[in-house]
Amino acid sequence: MKQKLFSSICLVLAIVIVVTTSTTFAYLIASSENTTDVSGKTADFNVKLALTTVHKSTNMVPLKDSLVVTSIKNTNKCIDKDKNNYEVCSLYKLTLSNTGSSFTLNGYLKTSSTTYTTGNLKYQVYDTNYNAVTDVLTPSLTASQKVYFKKGSNNISTTINSTNVEYYLVMWITETNTMQTADYSKNYSGVVGFEAISGDVLEANLTT
């Protein structure tokens, strides 16, 4: 009788140990997968993105697309002397730095929220010599939708090595030569991002 009781106790303990051990092992795997995969980054991805606000407009007035480069070259960035010193754009500096392997990245502007109802808000990317890197592009009116940096039909790719890469991103309301009351006193918030084919993503918030 004692032998049977001892055997039964051992069997119950064995079952408890197996169940407990199996559960703990599964939990550790799940935790490890979450920790590893949530970021979606490769081990050698050491690229960083810094966004600096050069000028943030509080109440933009429309501007002809052809005059944008002049407004960001001025000493007083985004201030139009010909329009009674009105603010005509918002300007941001983007700096990519890298301490690891070389990566090729595709840039985009992703809408977080907007009160604009027309397609008259525009953005464009320039290099530090004020040469246009992209065409004039229209941010999406839909939250979470990306508009990639493009020239023509091609996405603009950036290869980042050990040397920093710097861009200017400018946003403005394009002048249509009509009444544009629908564009006044509007707000836009979004995310500037760069993504690699490896799945690594860099993002920085901006508002205008």
C-alpha positions as CSV (number, residue, x, y, z in Angstrom):
1,M,0.0,0.0,0.0
2,K,2.8,2.4,0.9
3,Q,4.6,1.5,-2.3
4,K,1.5,2.3,-4.4
5,L,1.0,5.6,-2.5
6,F,4.6,6.6,-3.0
7,S,4.4,5.8,-6.7
8,S,1.2,7.8,-7.1
9,I,2.8,10.8,-5.3
10,C,5.9,10.6,-7.6
11,L,3.6,10.4,-10.7
12,V,1.7,13.6,-9.6
13,L,5.0,15.4,-8.9
14,A,6.3,14.4,-12.3
15,I,3.2,15.7,-14.0
16,V,3.4,19.0,-12.1
17,I,7.1,19.4,-13.0
18,V,6.5,18.7,-16.7
19,V,3.5,21.1,-16.9
20,T,5.3,23.9,-15.0
21,T,8.5,23.5,-16.9
22,S,6.7,23.4,-20.3
23,T,4.7,26.5,-19.4
24,T,7.8,28.5,-18.2
25,F,9.7,27.5,-21.4
26,A,6.9,28.7,-23.7
27,Y,6.7,32.0,-21.8
28,L,10.4,32.6,-22.1
29,I,10.3,32.0,-25.8
30,A,7.3,34.3,-26.2
31,S,9.1,37.0,-24.1
32,S,12.2,36.6,-26.1
33,E,10.4,36.9,-29.5
34,N,8.6,40.0,-28.3
35,T,11.8,41.6,-27.1
36,T,13.6,40.8,-30.3
37,D,11.0,41.4,-32.9
38,V,9.0,44.4,-31.5
39,S,11.8,46.8,-32.6
40,G,12.2,45.1,-36.0
41,K,15.8,46.1,-36.1
42,T,18.9,44.2,-37.3
43,A,21.8,44.0,-34.9
44,D,24.2,46.1,-37.0
45,F,21.7,49.0,-37.7
46,N,23.3,52.0,-36.0
47,V,21.7,54.8,-38.0
48,K,20.1,57.8,-36.1
49,L,17.8,60.5,-37.3
50,A,17.7,64.0,-35.7
51,L,15.1,66.6,-36.7
52,T,15.7,70.2,-35.9
53,T,13.0,72.9,-36.3
54,V,14.6,75.8,-38.1
55,H,11.3,77.8,-38.4
56,K,7.8,76.7,-37.4
57,S,5.1,78.9,-38.8
58,T,2.2,79.9,-36.6
59,N,-0.1,81.1,-39.4
60,M,1.2,80.5,-42.9
61,V,0.0,82.5,-45.9
62,P,0.1,80.9,-49.4
63,L,3.3,81.1,-51.5
64,K,4.1,80.4,-55.1
65,D,6.1,77.1,-55.5
66,S,8.8,78.9,-57.5
67,L,9.5,81.2,-54.5
68,V,10.0,78.5,-51.9
69,V,13.7,78.1,-52.4
70,T,14.2,81.9,-52.0
71,S,12.3,81.9,-48.8
72,I,14.5,79.2,-47.2
73,K,17.7,80.8,-48.4
74,N,16.8,84.1,-46.7
75,T,18.5,85.0,-43.5
76,N,15.1,85.1,-41.9
77,K,13.9,81.7,-43.0
78,C,10.3,81.5,-44.2
79,I,9.6,85.2,-43.8
80,D,8.5,86.9,-47.0
81,K,9.5,90.6,-47.1
82,D,7.3,91.1,-50.1
83,K,4.3,90.0,-48.1
84,N,4.7,92.4,-45.1
85,N,7.0,89.9,-43.4
86,Y,4.3,87.2,-43.3
87,E,5.3,83.6,-42.5
88,V,5.2,81.5,-45.7
89,C,6.6,78.2,-44.7
90,S,7.9,75.8,-42.0
91,L,11.4,74.5,-42.3
92,Y,13.1,71.5,-40.6
93,K,16.6,70.1,-40.8
94,L,17.1,66.4,-41.0
95,T,20.4,64.8,-40.0
96,L,21.2,61.1,-40.6
97,S,24.3,59.7,-38.8
98,N,25.7,56.2,-38.8
99,T,28.3,54.4,-36.6
100,G,27.8,50.9,-38.2
101,S,27.3,49.2,-41.5
102,S,26.2,51.1,-44.7
103,F,22.5,51.2,-45.3
104,T,20.2,52.5,-48.1
105,L,17.1,54.2,-46.9
106,N,13.9,55.5,-48.4
107,G,12.4,58.6,-46.9
108,Y,8.8,59.6,-46.4
109,L,6.4,61.9,-44.7
110,K,3.5,60.1,-42.9
111,T,0.4,62.0,-41.7
112,S,-0.5,61.8,-38.1
113,S,-3.4,64.2,-38.1
114,T,-4.5,67.2,-40.2
115,T,-7.2,69.8,-40.4
116,Y,-6.5,70.6,-44.0
117,T,-9.2,69.7,-46.4
118,T,-7.6,70.7,-49.7
119,G,-4.4,69.4,-51.4
120,N,-2.7,72.8,-51.2
121,L,-0.3,72.0,-48.4
122,K,3.0,70.9,-50.0
123,Y,6.4,69.7,-48.9
124,Q,9.7,69.4,-50.6
125,V,13.2,68.1,-49.6
126,Y,16.4,70.1,-50.4
127,D,20.1,69.4,-49.8
128,T,22.2,71.8,-47.7
129,N,23.0,73.8,-50.9
130,Y,19.3,74.3,-51.5
131,N,19.1,72.1,-54.5
132,A,15.8,70.2,-54.7
133,V,16.2,66.5,-53.9
134,T,12.5,65.7,-54.5
135,D,9.6,67.1,-56.5
136,V,6.9,69.2,-54.9
137,L,4.8,66.7,-53.0
138,T,1.4,66.7,-51.3
139,P,1.1,65.2,-47.8
140,S,-1.8,62.8,-47.4
141,L,-5.0,63.9,-45.8
142,T,-5.4,60.4,-44.4
143,A,-3.8,59.5,-41.1
144,S,-1.0,56.9,-41.1
145,Q,-0.6,57.2,-44.9
146,K,3.0,57.7,-46.2
147,V,4.1,59.9,-49.1
148,Y,7.5,58.8,-50.1
149,F,10.3,61.2,-51.2
150,K,10.1,61.1,-55.0
151,K,11.5,62.7,-58.1
152,G,9.4,61.8,-61.1
153,S,8.2,58.2,-60.6
154,N,11.2,57.1,-58.6
155,N,11.6,57.0,-54.8
156,I,14.7,58.9,-53.6
157,S,17.1,56.6,-51.9
158,T,19.8,57.7,-49.4
159,T,22.9,55.7,-48.7
160,I,24.3,56.4,-45.3
161,N,27.9,55.5,-44.4
162,S,30.1,57.1,-41.7
163,T,29.5,60.6,-43.1
164,N,26.4,62.4,-41.9
165,V,23.7,63.2,-44.5
166,E,21.7,66.4,-44.1
167,Y,18.5,67.6,-45.7
168,Y,16.0,70.4,-45.3
169,L,12.3,69.6,-45.4
170,V,10.1,72.6,-46.1
171,M,6.3,72.8,-45.9
172,W,4.1,75.6,-47.3
173,I,0.6,76.3,-48.8
174,T,0.8,76.6,-52.5
175,E,-0.7,79.8,-54.0
176,T,-3.5,79.1,-56.4
177,N,-4.4,82.7,-57.3
178,T,-7.9,82.2,-55.9
179,M,-9.5,82.8,-52.5
180,Q,-7.9,80.2,-50.2
181,T,-9.9,80.7,-47.0
182,A,-10.2,76.9,-46.6
183,D,-6.4,76.8,-46.1
184,Y,-6.1,79.4,-43.4
185,S,-5.5,78.6,-39.7
186,K,-5.0,74.9,-40.3
187,N,-2.8,72.4,-38.6
188,Y,-0.7,69.5,-39.6
189,S,1.2,66.9,-37.6
190,G,3.2,64.1,-39.1
191,V,6.2,61.9,-39.0
192,V,9.4,62.1,-41.1
193,G,10.7,58.6,-41.6
194,F,13.4,56.6,-43.3
195,E,13.2,52.9,-43.8
196,A,15.6,50.2,-44.9
197,I,15.0,47.1,-46.8
198,S,15.9,45.2,-43.7
199,G,12.8,46.5,-42.0
200,D,14.6,49.1,-39.8
201,V,12.7,52.3,-39.4
202,L,13.7,55.8,-38.2
203,E,11.0,58.4,-37.4
204,A,10.8,61.9,-36.0
205,N,7.7,64.0,-35.3
206,L,6.9,67.4,-36.8
207,T,4.0,69.8,-36.6
208,T,3.2,72.9,-38.6
